Amino acid sequence: MLRSLARAPRLARPRGPLPARRCASAAAARDPEIQVRALEGPDTGITEILMNRPQARNALGYVFVSELLEALARLREDRQVRVLLFRSAVKGVFCAGADLKEREQMSEAEVGVFVQRLRGLMNEIASSAVMGLIETTRGLLPGAGGTQRLPRCLGVALAKELIFTGRRLSGTQAQALGLVNHAVAQNEEGSAAYLRARELAQEILPQAPIAVRLGKVAIDRGMEVDIASGMAIEGMCYAQNIPTRDRREGMAAFREKRPPRFVGE
């Protein structure tokens, strides 16, 4: 999905390693598996989560998930963050999925707790690049929400086919099915997907952040209910946006024929 960076705009202000609980098998000292970086200059407001677990191809292990959940919790409260990008520091791979080698060392109770945390993580970052829900090829079934999200994206029949067969999809196939928005030809540096994602982030960045956030809430929550309830959710989100300074600025900018200057208030 998001790969290594070929030409970066001043990747500064690394926010430092995130504290995370370590499982017994984890080494005492190592680079953080999740790093948070805020872009600067014209890209101020875009923050990257850099996934850095090369020895396991960014597989979702205990430390990885713990650090990622902590990063998301911290960023959720940061009003300076307008767009969040997930990026892999491991060339040629985005995320290998669950860490089955680590899973083998867990008790049944530990597996249950870990899968619950993983499901919560997927609720935070609904993700989908080759990609697939291949759990049935390992004697498992999707446990982090895949059996619920995929039918909502593709319909029940196609979701069953993909889960039952454990089929892997290329980026082009995933785009044709509507599972991803964009599929781009890879470049020599391996950063084509990242660059396309950053272009999209740059399109979102100048828009009114409160309106974008409430629009996301209305869509996500509205998709889980009937259309009448969804319209009610939209109405509540719309009402929350009415008294904002950004809404007044947008109207003034339109009237004065100038670009708006949104501040997130």
C-alpha positions in Angstrom: 0.0 0.0 0.0 2.3 2.8 1.2 5.9 2.1 0.4 9.3 3.6 0.9 9.8 7.4 0.4 11.6 8.5 -2.8 11.4 12.3 -2.4 10.2 13.5 0.9 9.4 17.1 1.9 11.5 17.7 5.1 10.4 14.8 7.2 11.0 16.5 10.5 9.8 16.6 14.0 10.0 12.9 14.7 7.8 12.5 17.8 10.1 10.0 19.4 9.6 6.3 20.3 6.4 5.3 21.8 6.3 3.4 25.1 4.9 0.0 24.8 4.5 -3.1 26.9 6.8 -5.9 25.7 6.0 -9.6 25.6 8.6 -12.0 27.1 10.0 -13.0 23.8 10.7 -9.4 22.7 14.2 -8.0 22.9 14.8 -5.5 25.6 16.3 -2.9 23.3 15.3 -2.3 19.7 14.0 0.4 17.4 10.4 1.2 17.9 8.2 -0.7 15.5 5.9 2.3 15.1 7.3 5.7 14.5 5.3 9.0 14.1 6.5 11.8 11.9 4.8 15.1 11.1 5.5 16.7 7.8 6.5 20.4 7.6 6.3 23.3 5.2 3.4 23.1 2.8 2.5 19.7 4.1 2.1 20.8 7.7 -1.0 19.0 9.1 -0.1 15.7 7.4 1.3 13.1 9.8 2.8 9.7 8.9 2.7 6.5 10.9 5.8 4.6 9.8 5.6 0.8 10.3 9.1 -0.6 10.9 9.2 -4.3 11.7 11.5 -5.6 8.9 12.3 -9.0 10.5 8.6 -9.9 10.3 7.5 -8.0 7.3 5.4 -5.7 9.5 3.3 -8.6 10.8 0.8 -7.7 13.5 2.6 -8.8 16.6 2.0 -7.9 20.3 4.5 -5.0 20.4 3.6 -3.7 17.0 -0.1 -3.6 17.8 0.5 -2.1 21.2 2.7 0.7 19.8 0.2 1.4 17.0 -2.8 1.6 19.4 -0.8 4.0 21.6 0.2 6.2 18.6 -3.5 6.4 17.4 -4.7 7.3 20.9 -2.2 10.1 21.1 -2.8 11.4 17.5 -6.6 11.4 18.1 -6.1 14.2 20.6 -3.7 16.2 18.5 -5.6 19.0 16.8 -2.6 19.8 14.5 -3.1 16.5 12.7 -5.5 16.9 9.7 -4.5 13.9 7.6 -2.9 10.6 8.7 -0.8 8.4 6.3 0.2 4.8 7.0 3.6 4.1 5.4 5.9 1.0 5.5 9.6 1.4 6.2 10.1 -2.2 4.9 10.7 -2.2 1.1 8.4 -4.3 -0.9 5.8 -5.0 1.8 3.1 -3.0 3.6 1.9 -5.4 6.2 2.1 -9.2 6.2 -1.0 -9.7 8.4 -1.2 -11.5 11.7 2.1 -12.8 13.2 1.3 -16.5 13.3 4.7 -17.5 14.7 4.1 -15.3 17.7 0.5 -16.5 17.9 1.7 -20.1 18.3 3.4 -19.2 21.5 0.3 -17.8 23.1 -2.2 -19.6 25.3 -5.8 -19.8 24.1 -6.7 -17.0 26.6 -3.9 -14.8 25.4 -5.0 -15.4 21.8 -8.5 -14.3 22.7 -7.3 -11.1 24.3 -4.9 -10.3 21.5 -7.5 -10.9 18.7 -9.9 -8.6 20.6 -7.2 -5.8 20.7 -6.5 -6.5 17.0 -10.2 -6.1 16.2 -10.2 -2.8 18.0 -7.2 -1.7 16.0 -8.9 -2.5 12.7 -11.9 -0.5 13.8 -9.6 2.4 14.1 -7.9 2.0 10.7 -10.1 0.1 8.3 -7.5 -1.0 5.8 -7.2 -3.0 2.8 -2.5 -3.8 -1.4 -1.1 -8.3 -3.2 -3.9 -8.4 -0.5 -6.4 -10.9 0.8 -8.1 -12.6 3.8 -6.1 -15.8 3.6 -6.9 -17.1 7.1 -8.8 -20.2 5.9 -5.5 -21.4 4.2 -4.0 -21.5 7.7 -6.9 -23.2 9.4 -8.3 -20.0 10.8 -11.0 -17.5 9.9 -10.7 -13.7 9.9 -11.0 -12.6 13.5 -10.1 -8.9 13.3 -13.4 -7.9 11.6 -12.9 -9.1 8.1 -16.0 -11.3 8.0 -18.0 -8.1 8.8 -16.2 -5.4 6.8 -15.7 -7.3 3.5 -19.4 -8.1 2.9 -20.2 -4.5 3.6 -17.7 -3.5 0.9 -18.3 -6.1 -1.7 -21.6 -7.8 -0.9 -22.1 -11.2 0.8 -21.6 -13.5 -2.2 -18.2 -12.1 -3.3 -17.0 -11.7 0.3 -17.8 -15.4 0.9 -15.9 -16.4 -2.2 -12.8 -14.5 -1.3 -12.8 -15.7 2.4 -13.7 -19.3 1.6 -10.9 -19.5 -1.1 -8.3 -17.4 0.7 -7.7 -15.8 -2.6 -5.1 -13.0 -2.9 -5.8 -10.0 -5.1 -3.5 -7.7 -7.0 -3.9 -4.0 -6.6 -5.5 -3.8 -10.0 -8.0 -6.5 -9.1 -8.8 -4.9 -5.8 -9.5 -1.6 -7.6 -11.8 -3.2 -10.1 -13.8 -4.7 -7.3 -14.0 -1.4 -5.5 -11.9 -2.6 -2.5 -9.3 0.2 -3.0 -9.7 3.6 -4.6 -6.4 3.7 -6.5 -3.9 1.3 -8.1 -0.7 2.8 -9.4 2.2 1.4 -11.4 5.3 0.9 -9.2 8.4 3.1 -9.7 12.1 2.2 -9.4 12.2 3.5 -5.8 9.2 1.4 -4.7 7.4 4.5 -3.5 4.6 5.0 -6.1 1.7 4.1 -3.7 3.1 6.4 -1.0 3.5 9.3 -3.4 -0.1 8.9 -4.7 -1.3 8.7 -1.1 0.5 11.9 -0.2 -1.0 13.7 -3.3 -4.4 12.7 -1.9 -3.5 13.9 1.5 -2.5 17.3 0.0 -5.9 17.5 -1.6 -7.6 16.9 1.8 -5.3 19.2 3.8 -6.7 22.6 2.8 -10.3 21.6 3.5 -12.2 22.5 6.7 -10.9 20.0 9.2 -14.1 19.9 11.4 -16.3 19.5 8.3 -14.0 16.6 7.1 -14.1 14.9 10.5 -17.9 15.2 10.9 -18.3 14.0 7.3 -16.3 10.9 8.2 -18.4 10.3 11.3 -21.6 10.7 9.3 -20.5 8.2 6.7 -19.0 5.6 9.0 -21.9 5.6 11.5 -24.6 6.0 8.8 -23.4 2.9 6.9 -24.2 0.7 10.0 -27.9 1.7 10.2 -30.9 2.1 7.9 -31.2 5.1 5.6 -33.6 7.0 7.9 -31.3 6.7 10.9 -28.4 7.6 8.7 -30.1 10.8 7.6 -30.6 11.6 11.3 -26.9 11.1 12.0 -26.1 13.4 9.1 -28.4 16.0 10.5 -26.7 15.9 13.9 -23.3 16.2 12.4 -24.5 19.1 10.2 -25.9 20.9 13.2 -22.5 20.5 15.0 -20.8 22.2 12.1 -23.1 25.2 11.9 -21.6 27.3 14.7 -18.0 26.7 13.7 -15.7 29.6 12.8 -14.6 27.6 9.7 -18.2 27.5 8.3 -18.4 31.3 8.6 -15.0 31.6 7.0 -16.1 29.4 4.1 -19.2 31.5 3.5 -17.2 34.7 3.7 -14.5 33.4 1.3 -17.1 32.4 -1.2 -18.8 35.8 -1.0 -15.4 37.7 -1.3 -14.2 35.4 -4.1 -11.0 34.4 -2.3 -9.5 31.1 -1.0 -10.8 30.2 2.5 -8.4 30.0 5.5 -9.6 27.3 7.7 -8.3 27.0 11.3 -10.2 24.0 12.7 -12.4 26.0 15.0 
